[in-house]
Amino acid sequence: MKKPSGLGRGLSALIDETVRAPKDQAADRDQGIVREIEIGRIRPNPSQPRKLFDEAAIAELAESIAERGVLQPILVRARADGFEIIAGERRWRAAQKARLHKIPALVRDIDDAATAELALIENIQREDLNAIEEAEGYRQLILTYGHTQDAVSKLVGKSRSHIANLLRLLDLPDDVREMLLRGDISMGHARAIANADDPTSLAREIVAGGLSVRQAEQRVKQAKAPIETKSVSRTGASAVDADLAALERQLGDLLGLRVKVAHGKSGGTVALHYSTLDQLDMICQRLSGEPI
């Protein structure tokens, strides 16, 4: 599948425009030109939404860089004491591990808000963030830079409901958030128990019993309306409907889009709902297997 032209305005579009920028528009620091910058003059972005880095993955990337070099320049902005990373911290860390002295970089004059946005977009597009880090990034865009949830939705190409669901995870107790960070529970589990009266106890029950997301949702419903739950008999059709609804939620969490699954005796359909061209662009990229 060929990616539709003109769709999306992600990080790659910004970098492409930078490379094509006319020389007479370059600033004194050669902004818009790929430069070899000493690694020691570069520092991480304090607004970087990703806090956990997979050391094994960085070591693997370092081996590749040691053999082939850094194939894609990082994106930085000039600061008084050197340069600050906007996008590409993994490559910078791996280049250090590969014992490189310099790394190719694009220098852009970008303000704090745009830097935070680009750092978040880069990680989300490449699926590098866990749910808590992603939610923290959204909260930063809302509280620090004044974006609405609708604006964040359009900015990152995710549905508004996805943004809202992730933000609710930040209200979970610290120990439950740690379970999510460690991978003891999934985002689906966390979203289900966010409405529970005692999220910590339910999270421990999920881990101890290996409960599925649907089972966790049932536990929450039973706790809130035990009498009604016991009196309602479940039919085979309603059980299937509940399974499909759980599947739709899980796929929606994965894609950040509204998903509808219709199943019948002879098969069915999976519908992905998008509201912006950026979201359509993301769908096309994932279906075609093109880099995001």
C-alpha positions as CSV (number, residue, x, y, z in Angstrom):
1,M,0.0,0.0,0.0
2,K,1.4,3.3,-1.0
3,K,1.2,6.0,1.6
4,P,-1.1,8.8,0.5
5,S,0.8,11.9,-0.4
6,G,0.3,15.1,1.6
7,L,-1.1,13.4,4.7
8,G,0.2,14.0,8.1
9,R,2.7,16.6,9.5
10,G,4.8,14.6,11.8
11,L,8.5,14.7,12.7
12,S,9.7,13.4,9.3
13,A,7.9,16.3,7.6
14,L,9.7,18.8,9.9
15,I,13.1,17.2,9.2
16,D,12.5,17.1,5.4
17,E,11.6,20.8,5.4
18,T,14.8,21.5,7.4
19,V,17.0,19.7,4.9
20,R,15.3,21.5,2.0
21,A,15.5,25.0,3.7
22,P,17.3,27.6,1.4
23,K,20.7,28.5,2.6
24,D,19.8,32.2,2.8
25,Q,17.3,31.4,5.5
26,A,19.9,29.6,7.7
27,A,20.7,31.3,11.0
28,D,24.2,32.1,12.2
29,R,24.5,28.6,13.7
30,D,23.8,26.9,10.3
31,Q,20.3,26.0,11.3
32,G,18.8,23.7,8.7
33,I,22.1,22.0,7.8
34,V,23.2,18.6,9.0
35,R,26.2,19.2,11.2
36,E,28.7,16.9,13.1
37,I,28.4,18.0,16.7
38,E,30.6,16.8,19.6
39,I,28.6,14.4,21.7
40,G,29.9,16.1,24.9
41,R,28.2,19.4,23.8
42,I,24.8,17.8,23.7
43,R,22.5,17.3,26.6
44,P,19.1,15.5,27.0
45,N,15.8,17.3,26.8
46,P,14.4,17.8,30.3
47,S,10.9,17.6,28.8
48,Q,11.6,14.2,27.4
49,P,8.4,12.2,28.1
50,R,10.2,8.8,28.2
51,K,11.9,8.1,31.5
52,L,12.8,4.5,31.1
53,F,15.2,3.4,28.4
54,D,15.7,-0.3,27.4
55,E,19.4,-0.7,27.9
56,A,19.5,-4.0,25.9
57,A,17.9,-2.2,22.9
58,I,20.3,0.7,23.2
59,A,23.3,-1.7,23.3
60,E,22.0,-3.4,20.2
61,L,21.6,0.0,18.5
62,A,25.1,0.9,19.6
63,E,26.5,-2.2,17.9
64,S,24.8,-1.1,14.7
65,I,26.1,2.4,15.0
66,A,29.6,1.2,15.6
67,E,29.4,-0.8,12.4
68,R,27.4,1.6,10.1
69,G,27.4,5.0,11.8
70,V,24.4,7.1,12.7
71,L,22.2,6.9,9.6
72,Q,19.6,9.5,10.7
73,P,20.6,12.8,12.3
74,I,19.2,13.8,15.7
75,L,17.3,17.0,16.1
76,V,18.7,19.6,18.5
77,R,18.3,23.3,19.4
78,A,21.1,25.6,20.4
79,R,21.5,26.6,24.1
80,A,23.9,28.8,25.9
81,D,26.1,25.9,27.0
82,G,25.8,23.8,23.9
83,F,22.8,21.9,22.3
84,E,19.7,20.3,23.7
85,I,18.1,17.2,22.1
86,I,14.6,17.7,20.6
87,A,14.3,14.2,19.1
88,G,16.8,11.3,18.9
89,E,17.9,10.7,22.5
90,R,18.2,6.9,21.9
91,R,20.6,7.5,19.0
92,W,22.6,9.9,21.2
93,R,22.8,7.4,24.0
94,A,23.8,4.6,21.7
95,A,26.4,6.8,20.0
96,Q,28.0,7.4,23.4
97,K,28.0,3.6,24.1
98,A,29.6,3.1,20.6
99,R,32.3,5.5,21.7
100,L,31.7,8.1,18.9
101,H,33.0,11.6,19.5
102,K,30.6,13.3,17.2
103,I,27.0,12.7,15.9
104,P,25.2,14.2,12.9
105,A,22.5,16.7,14.0
106,L,20.0,19.2,12.6
107,V,19.9,22.5,14.5
108,R,16.6,24.2,14.7
109,D,15.4,27.4,16.5
110,I,12.4,25.9,18.4
111,D,10.7,27.2,21.6
112,D,10.0,25.2,24.7
113,A,6.4,24.3,23.8
114,A,7.3,23.1,20.3
115,T,10.2,21.1,21.7
116,A,7.9,19.3,24.2
117,E,5.4,18.6,21.4
118,L,8.0,17.2,19.1
119,A,9.6,15.0,21.8
120,L,6.2,13.6,22.6
121,I,5.2,13.1,19.0
122,E,8.4,11.3,18.2
123,N,8.0,8.8,21.0
124,I,4.3,8.2,20.3
125,Q,4.8,7.7,16.6
126,R,7.5,5.1,17.3
127,E,5.5,3.5,20.1
128,D,8.4,3.9,22.6
129,L,6.4,5.2,25.5
130,N,4.6,3.2,28.2
131,A,1.1,4.3,29.2
132,I,2.1,6.4,32.2
133,E,4.9,8.2,30.3
134,E,2.5,8.9,27.4
135,A,-0.1,10.2,29.9
136,E,2.5,12.4,31.6
137,G,3.4,13.9,28.3
138,Y,-0.2,14.7,27.5
139,R,-0.6,16.3,30.9
140,Q,2.5,18.4,30.4
141,L,1.1,19.7,27.1
142,I,-2.2,20.6,28.8
143,L,-1.0,22.1,32.0
144,T,2.3,23.7,31.0
145,Y,1.6,24.7,27.4
146,G,-2.1,25.4,27.6
147,H,-3.4,22.8,25.1
148,T,-6.9,21.4,25.4
149,Q,-7.6,17.7,25.1
150,D,-9.0,18.3,21.6
151,A,-5.8,20.1,20.6
152,V,-3.6,17.3,22.0
153,S,-5.7,14.8,20.1
154,K,-5.1,16.5,16.8
155,L,-1.4,17.1,17.6
156,V,-0.5,13.5,18.2
157,G,-3.1,11.8,15.9
158,K,-4.9,10.0,18.7
159,S,-8.6,10.1,19.5
160,R,-9.8,12.4,22.3
161,S,-11.2,9.4,24.2
162,H,-7.7,7.8,24.1
163,I,-6.2,11.0,25.6
164,A,-8.9,11.2,28.3
165,N,-8.5,7.5,29.2
166,L,-4.7,7.8,29.6
167,L,-5.0,11.0,31.7
168,R,-7.3,9.1,34.1
169,L,-4.4,6.6,34.7
170,L,-2.5,9.4,36.5
171,D,-5.1,9.4,39.2
172,L,-4.3,5.8,40.2
173,P,-2.4,5.2,43.4
174,D,1.4,5.2,43.1
175,D,1.8,1.5,43.7
176,V,-0.7,0.7,40.9
177,R,1.1,3.0,38.5
178,E,4.4,1.1,39.4
179,M,2.7,-2.2,38.6
180,L,1.7,-0.7,35.2
181,L,5.3,0.5,34.6
182,R,6.7,-2.9,35.4
183,G,4.3,-4.6,33.1
184,D,2.5,-6.5,35.9
185,I,-0.8,-5.2,34.7
186,S,-1.7,-3.8,31.2
187,M,-3.2,-0.5,30.3
188,G,-6.5,-2.3,29.8
189,H,-6.3,-3.5,33.4
190,A,-5.4,-0.1,34.7
191,R,-8.2,1.6,32.9
192,A,-10.7,-1.0,34.3
193,I,-9.6,-0.6,37.9
194,A,-9.4,3.2,37.7
195,N,-13.1,3.2,38.5
196,A,-12.8,0.8,41.4
197,D,-13.3,1.8,45.0
198,D,-10.0,0.1,46.0
199,P,-7.7,0.0,42.9
200,T,-4.7,-1.3,44.9
201,S,-6.5,-4.4,46.2
202,L,-7.9,-5.2,42.8
203,A,-4.5,-4.7,41.1
204,R,-3.0,-7.2,43.5
205,E,-5.8,-9.6,42.8
206,I,-5.2,-9.3,39.1
207,V,-1.5,-10.0,39.5
208,A,-2.0,-12.9,41.9
209,G,-4.8,-14.5,39.9
210,G,-3.6,-13.7,36.4
211,L,-7.0,-12.1,35.7
212,S,-7.8,-10.9,32.2
213,V,-9.0,-7.4,31.4
214,R,-12.6,-8.6,31.1
215,Q,-12.4,-10.4,34.4
216,A,-11.1,-7.2,36.0
217,E,-14.0,-5.2,34.6
218,Q,-16.4,-7.8,36.0
219,R,-14.8,-7.5,39.4
220,V,-15.4,-3.7,39.3
221,K,-19.0,-4.1,38.3
222,Q,-19.6,-6.7,40.9
223,A,-18.2,-4.5,43.6
224,K,-20.4,-1.5,42.6
225,A,-23.6,-3.5,42.1
226,P,-23.3,-6.9,43.7
227,I,-27.1,-7.6,44.0
228,E,-27.9,-6.6,40.4
229,T,-24.9,-8.5,39.0
230,K,-26.0,-11.7,40.8
231,S,-29.6,-11.5,39.7
232,V,-28.9,-11.0,36.0
233,S,-28.3,-14.3,34.1
234,R,-25.8,-14.2,31.2
235,T,-26.8,-15.6,27.8
236,G,-24.3,-16.9,25.2
237,A,-25.0,-13.9,23.0
238,S,-24.4,-11.3,25.8
239,A,-21.1,-13.0,26.7
240,V,-20.0,-12.8,23.0
241,D,-21.0,-9.1,22.9
242,A,-19.0,-8.5,26.1
243,D,-15.9,-10.2,24.6
244,L,-16.2,-8.1,21.4
245,A,-16.5,-4.9,23.5
246,A,-13.4,-5.9,25.5
247,L,-11.6,-6.6,22.2
248,E,-12.6,-3.2,20.8
249,R,-11.3,-1.4,23.9
250,Q,-8.0,-3.3,23.8
251,L,-7.5,-2.5,20.1
252,G,-8.5,1.1,20.8
253,D,-5.9,1.4,23.5
254,L,-3.3,0.0,21.1
255,L,-4.1,2.3,18.2
256,G,-5.4,5.4,20.0
257,L,-8.5,5.2,17.8
258,R,-12.1,4.1,18.1
259,V,-12.4,0.5,16.9
260,K,-15.6,-1.4,16.0
261,V,-15.7,-5.1,15.6
262,A,-18.7,-6.8,13.9
263,H,-18.7,-10.6,14.1
264,G,-21.1,-13.1,12.4
265,K,-21.3,-16.8,11.5
266,S,-19.5,-16.3,8.2
267,G,-16.9,-13.8,9.4
268,G,-16.9,-10.1,10.2
269,T,-15.3,-6.7,9.9
270,V,-13.0,-4.5,11.9
271,A,-13.6,-0.8,11.4
272,L,-11.0,1.9,12.4
273,H,-12.5,5.4,12.9
274,Y,-10.4,8.4,12.3
275,S,-11.2,12.1,12.5
276,T,-8.1,13.8,11.1
277,L,-5.8,13.2,8.2
278,D,-2.9,12.7,10.6
279,Q,-4.8,9.7,12.1
280,L,-5.5,8.3,8.6
281,D,-1.8,8.8,7.8
282,M,-0.9,6.8,10.9
283,I,-3.2,3.9,9.9
284,C,-1.8,3.8,6.4
285,Q,1.8,3.7,7.7
286,R,1.0,0.8,10.1
287,L,-0.8,-1.2,7.5
288,S,1.9,-0.6,4.8
289,G,4.7,-1.4,7.2
290,E,6.4,2.0,6.4
291,P,8.6,3.6,9.1
292,I,6.6,5.9,11.4
